[in-house]
Every structure is written in structure tokens, then in C-alpha cells.
Amino acid sequence: MKRREFVTMATGVAAMGALGFPEPVSAAAMPTMTTVAKIVGVPYFSLLEQGLVSAGKQMGIDSSMVGPAHVDPAQQVRLVEDTIAKKVNVLGLIPLDVDVLAPVVQRARDAGIIVITQEGPKMAGRTWDVEMVNSTEFGEAMMKSLARQMGGTGQYICIVGTLTTPLHNLWCDAAIAYQKKNYPNMTLATNRFPGADEIDTTENVVRNALQAYPDLRGVIGFGSNGPIGAGNVVRQRHLQRKLSVTGFALPSQAGPLVEAGALKEVFFWNPKEVGLAMVAVASLVLKKAEFKTGMDIPGIGPATVIPDQQLISVSRMLVLNQQTLPAMMKLGV
């Protein structure tokens, strides 16, 4: 694979001094952290990168982000290998396929590199995984929203980023399990589809599903572009009364669709805070801090820590609907 097929990003943003971080330190004294994202060039990961870079400046870590131009686990592996070769102190990772990445993550650990994952609760070999929500509760919240919109009856489909994206599939599992237990008149039309990281792919999935399943009444998109693609189809075909859509989406993309009634309700967190949390956890590891439930993650707040699962979680879920739209749009994400 030629290097030009990869896209790297390292843009700076305004300092986060308002959060109470110390003044930046000189570059010569900084440990290095490179985060390998799932994809670059989409709004979610552009915002996440801003958090990574800004938090790094304030915490004394030379923090940057790279990622493949298209969703491809093999490209992620190549980028992780490149990162290891640069002898960074910390590898950040938002994995596409934990099985494919497991050997290279172990090589990073063998080289003495700290590995901080996000959306990687099943990533073997990591130092810590940091999550912005409780994964089960997040999946259940999406299903509750879809069920309200559908009146607790009818067929629905689920769209994940890829069939191997760990957190998307965990959320999907939780949503389906909650439906089966609580909404017996709802039915999963077919197995989950990949494609929710890309708008065009999601639009094609939804169009094909509407043709294959004429009684389809609901869609959950677990990647940040999933509800956008599905909402576009709803708006284009005037399906506001037929097809309900929920999932994970940012206000900057979802706001116009909520205003148009093509999306009733979606869920999100601030991607900048993801970058902040990953750098904060890396900083704490470098300082050999003790991790325990109730500890404060700088700029994020109190965390739940499960040491035997190498899992740190905080509660940052936000809801976007007609009622919350004005306030959520002010967040600038």
C-alpha cells in the first residue's frame, strides 16, 4: 500500500486553559502520542483530533492523529506499524477490527509503548480503554428512542460502521437484546448492515432495505454518518411518517435533518472530549497514577474504573431532538 493512500492530520486548535490545565511545556520535554483513528476526513474525527492536539499542548504531550482515508482495518495496521517505528511513548487507537489489530498492538506493548484505546473494550493488549458512556445503556437508549418513534411495533434494521467495529456492534447487541425483552411487537428485519461510517454507503443500504423490506419502519445507525445517510433518504423520499431513524450523530450534521423532521432524535457526545479523555488517561499513566472508581479525569470528570477489564468509563451522553436543538447547536460540534 503506497503511503499517499493514507491521510494524516495534525491541526492545532485553541488552548483549553479554561479547563484548568497547566501551561504548555517545551516540545523537547514532551513525550509523544500518536492516535490512529478509524477514518479521517469526516467531521467526527476532525473534531476528535482537535481535542487530541489541544489537550496534548496543555498536558505536555506531543499529540497527533493519523488515519486511513477509507474504512480499512489493513490500513490501520500499517499506520500502527509506522507509529511503532517512530518509537512514540503512547499509541492511541480507535480500532476497526480488534482481531486484525491484536498482533500489532502486542508488538507496541512489547516495545514499551502505552496503548490507550477508545471504542475498544475488547481490544487485547491495551493498557486502558476509555469510553464516554456505558455501552449497554447507550445501546438501550437508542432502542428506547426508536421504539417510542415506532409506537413499539414494526420492522427495523441496524447499520454499524463495519461488522468488526467493536463498540458499534456492542451497542447493536445491547439494542437488539433490549428490543427482544421489552418490545415483542418489533422485529429485526435482517442481520445488521455495515456502512454507517460513510453517508453514501448508508444511503444505499437504506434504499435497498426499503425495497427488500416494504414494511420497514425503523433504522438505527451506530456510526456518526449512519443517521445522516438514513435521514437524507427520509427527507428525499418524504418518508417522515413511515420511517423512523435514530443512532449516533453530531448536531452540526443532524441539526438540519431534525429541523426538517427527517430525524426525530439522535444521541452523541462531544468528539473533542474523546481526544481530551484519551490524552488525559495517557498523561495519568505516564505519571504512574492510581486508577480507581471516582477518580477525576482532567476536563472530563469522575470515572468508573474496572481494573481487571482495563476499562475506564465516564458519562457524557447528550440527546439531540426538537426540544434540545437550540442548546446542542451551540456546542459547535
C-alpha positions in Angstrom: 0.0 0.0 0.0 1.5 3.3 -1.1 1.9 6.0 1.6 -0.1 8.5 -0.4 -3.2 6.5 0.2 -3.1 7.4 3.9 -4.2 10.8 5.2 -2.5 12.3 8.2 -3.9 15.2 10.2 -2.2 17.4 12.7 -4.0 20.7 13.0 -3.9 22.9 16.1 -6.8 24.4 18.0 -7.4 26.9 20.7 -5.9 26.2 24.1 -8.1 24.6 26.9 -6.8 26.8 29.7 -10.3 27.4 30.8 -10.5 23.7 31.9 -7.7 24.3 34.4 -4.8 22.5 32.7 -1.2 23.7 33.3 0.6 25.9 30.9 2.2 24.1 27.8 5.7 22.8 28.3 8.5 22.9 25.7 8.5 20.4 22.9 11.9 19.0 23.9 10.5 17.8 27.2 7.3 16.3 25.7 6.5 12.5 25.5 4.9 11.7 22.1 1.5 10.2 21.4 0.1 9.3 18.0 -3.6 8.2 17.7 -4.6 6.0 14.8 -8.3 6.8 14.0 -10.8 4.6 12.1 -11.0 7.1 9.2 -10.1 10.8 8.6 -11.7 13.5 6.6 -15.1 13.1 8.3 -16.5 15.7 10.9 -16.4 13.3 13.9 -12.7 12.5 13.7 -11.7 16.0 12.7 -13.3 17.2 16.0 -11.7 14.4 17.9 -8.3 15.4 16.5 -8.8 18.9 17.8 -9.3 17.5 21.3 -6.2 15.4 21.0 -3.9 18.2 19.8 -5.3 20.8 22.2 -5.2 18.6 25.3 -1.6 17.5 24.3 -0.5 21.1 24.4 -1.9 21.7 27.8 -0.8 18.4 29.3 2.8 18.4 28.0 2.3 15.6 25.4 3.2 16.0 21.7 -0.2 14.6 20.4 -1.2 14.0 16.8 -3.6 11.9 14.8 -3.4 9.8 11.7 -5.9 7.5 9.9 -6.8 5.8 6.7 -8.7 7.7 4.0 -11.3 4.9 3.9 -12.5 2.4 6.4 -10.0 -0.4 6.1 -8.5 -2.5 9.0 -5.4 -3.4 7.0 -4.6 0.3 6.5 -5.0 0.8 10.3 -2.4 -2.0 10.9 0.0 -0.3 8.5 -0.4 3.0 10.4 0.1 1.4 13.7 3.3 -0.3 12.4 4.5 3.1 11.3 3.7 4.6 14.7 5.7 1.9 16.5 8.6 2.5 14.2 8.6 6.2 15.3 9.1 5.0 18.9 6.3 7.0 20.4 5.6 6.9 24.1 1.8 6.4 23.7 -0.2 4.8 20.9 -3.9 5.9 20.8 -6.2 3.7 18.9 -9.8 3.6 17.8 -9.9 0.1 16.3 -11.8 -1.1 13.3 -11.1 -4.8 13.9 -9.7 -6.0 17.3 -8.7 -9.4 15.9 -6.7 -8.0 13.0 -5.1 -5.4 15.2 -4.2 -7.7 18.1 -0.8 -8.8 16.9 0.4 -5.2 16.1 -0.9 -3.9 19.4 1.1 -6.6 21.2 4.2 -5.5 19.3 3.6 -2.0 20.5 3.3 -3.2 24.1 6.5 -5.3 23.7 8.2 -2.2 22.5 7.3 -0.5 25.8 4.6 1.7 24.3 1.5 2.6 26.3 -1.7 1.8 24.4 -4.8 3.8 25.0 -7.9 2.7 23.1 -11.3 4.2 22.6 -14.3 2.2 21.3 -12.0 -0.8 22.0 -13.4 -2.5 25.2 -12.4 -5.9 23.6 -9.0 -4.8 22.3 -6.5 -7.3 23.6 -3.2 -6.0 24.9 -4.3 -2.4 25.6 -3.1 -0.5 28.6 -6.5 1.2 29.1 -9.7 1.6 27.1 -11.6 4.8 27.8 -15.3 5.1 27.0 -17.6 8.1 27.0 -20.8 6.2 28.0 -21.8 2.9 29.5 -22.0 0.8 26.3 -25.1 -1.3 27.3 -27.0 1.8 28.5 -26.1 3.6 25.3 -27.5 0.8 23.0 -30.6 0.6 25.1 -31.2 4.3 24.9 -31.2 4.1 21.1 -33.7 1.3 21.2 -36.0 3.1 23.6 -35.9 6.1 21.3 -36.7 4.0 18.2 -39.5 2.2 20.0 -41.1 5.5 21.0 -41.0 6.7 17.4 -42.3 3.4 16.0 -45.0 3.0 18.6 -43.4 -0.2 19.8 -44.3 -2.1 16.6 -42.8 -2.9 13.2 -39.6 -4.0 11.4 -36.3 -2.2 11.9 -32.7 -2.6 10.7 -29.3 -1.8 12.3 -26.3 -0.3 10.5 -22.9 -0.4 12.1 -19.6 1.0 10.8 -18.2 -2.4 9.9 -19.2 -5.9 11.0 -15.9 -5.9 13.1 -16.1 -2.4 14.6 -16.1 -3.4 18.3 -18.2 -0.7 20.0 -20.8 -0.3 17.3 -21.5 -4.0 17.4 -21.6 -3.9 21.2 -24.2 -1.1 21.1 -26.1 -3.0 18.5 -26.2 -6.2 20.6 -27.5 -4.2 23.6 -30.2 -2.5 21.5 -31.4 -5.8 19.9 -31.4 -7.6 23.3 -33.5 -4.8 24.8 -35.9 -4.9 22.0 -36.4 -8.6 22.3 -37.1 -8.3 26.0 -39.3 -5.2 26.0 -40.9 -4.7 22.6 -42.2 -8.1 21.3 -44.1 -6.4 18.5 -40.9 -5.1 17.0 -38.8 -7.3 14.7 -35.2 -7.1 13.4 -35.8 -7.4 9.7 -32.4 -9.0 8.9 -28.8 -9.2 10.1 -27.0 -5.9 10.7 -25.5 -4.0 7.8 -22.1 -2.3 7.6 -21.6 1.2 6.2 -22.6 3.6 9.0 -19.2 5.5 8.9 -20.0 6.8 5.4 -23.1 8.8 4.3 -23.2 7.5 0.7 -22.9 3.9 1.8 -25.7 4.3 4.4 -28.0 5.9 1.9 -27.5 2.9 -0.4 -28.2 0.5 2.4 -31.4 2.2 3.4 -32.7 2.5 -0.2 -32.0 -1.2 -0.8 -33.6 -2.2 2.6 -36.7 -0.2 1.8 -37.0 -2.2 -1.5 -36.3 -5.6 0.2 -38.5 -5.0 3.2 -41.5 -2.9 2.2 -42.8 -2.9 5.8 -39.6 -1.4 7.2 -40.4 1.3 9.8 -37.1 1.9 11.7 -33.4 2.4 11.3 -30.6 2.6 13.9 -27.3 4.0 12.7 -24.4 3.3 15.1 -21.7 5.2 13.2 -21.7 9.0 13.2 -22.7 9.2 9.5 -25.4 6.4 9.7 -28.3 8.6 10.9 -27.3 11.3 8.4 -27.4 8.9 5.4 -30.7 7.4 6.6 -32.1 10.9 7.4 -31.2 12.0 3.9 -33.3 9.2 2.4 -36.2 10.1 4.7 -36.1 13.7 3.6 -35.6 13.0 -0.1 -38.4 10.5 -0.3 -40.7 12.3 2.2 -40.8 9.3 4.5 -41.2 11.3 7.8 -44.4 9.4 8.7 -43.2 6.0 7.5 -39.5 5.6 8.6 -38.1 6.4 12.0 -34.3 6.9 12.4 -32.1 7.2 15.5 -28.5 6.5 16.4 -25.3 8.4 16.9 -24.9 11.7 15.1 -23.4 15.2 15.6 -25.6 18.3 15.8 -23.6 20.1 13.0 -24.7 17.3 10.6 -28.0 16.2 12.2 -29.4 19.6 13.1 -30.9 20.4 9.6 -32.5 16.9 9.5 -34.0 17.3 12.9 -35.4 20.7 11.8 -36.9 19.0 8.7 -38.4 16.2 10.8 -36.3 13.6 8.9 -34.6 12.8 12.3 -36.6 12.8 15.5 -33.9 12.0 18.0 -30.2 11.1 18.0 -27.5 10.7 20.6 -23.9 11.9 20.8 -21.1 13.1 22.9 -18.5 15.8 22.1 -15.8 14.3 20.0 -13.3 16.9 21.3 -13.8 15.4 24.7 -12.9 11.9 23.4 -9.5 13.3 22.4 -9.2 15.1 25.7 -10.0 11.9 27.6 -7.5 9.8 25.7 -4.7 12.3 26.3 -5.7 12.7 29.9 -5.6 9.0 30.6 -2.2 8.7 28.8 -0.9 11.5 31.0 -2.0 9.8 34.1 -0.4 6.5 33.0 2.9 8.3 32.3 2.7 9.8 35.8 2.0 6.4 37.2 -1.3 7.5 38.7 -3.5 5.1 40.6 -6.7 4.3 38.7 -9.8 3.8 40.8 -13.6 4.5 40.6 -14.4 8.0 41.5 -11.1 9.4 40.2 -11.2 12.6 38.2 -10.2 12.6 34.5 -9.0 16.1 33.9 -11.5 18.1 32.0 -14.0 15.2 31.8 -15.0 14.4 35.4 -15.4 11.4 37.6 -14.8 8.0 36.1 -15.8 4.4 36.7 -12.8 2.1 36.6 -12.8 -1.7 36.2 -9.1 -2.6 36.5 -9.5 -6.3 35.5 -11.1 -5.2 32.2 -8.6 -2.3 31.7 -11.8 -0.1 31.3 -12.4 3.5 32.2 -15.8 5.0 31.5 -17.4 8.4 32.1 -21.0 9.6 31.4 -21.1 12.2 28.6 -24.2 11.2 26.6 -26.2 14.0 25.1 -29.5 14.0 23.2 -30.5 15.9 20.1 -34.2 16.4 19.3 -36.5 19.3 18.6 -36.5 20.4 22.2 -32.8 20.3 22.8 -31.8 21.5 19.3 -31.0 25.2 20.1 -28.8 24.3 23.1 -27.0 21.4 21.3 -26.2 23.5 18.3 -24.4 26.0 20.5 -21.8 23.3 21.3 -20.2 23.7 17.9 -19.8 20.0 17.2 
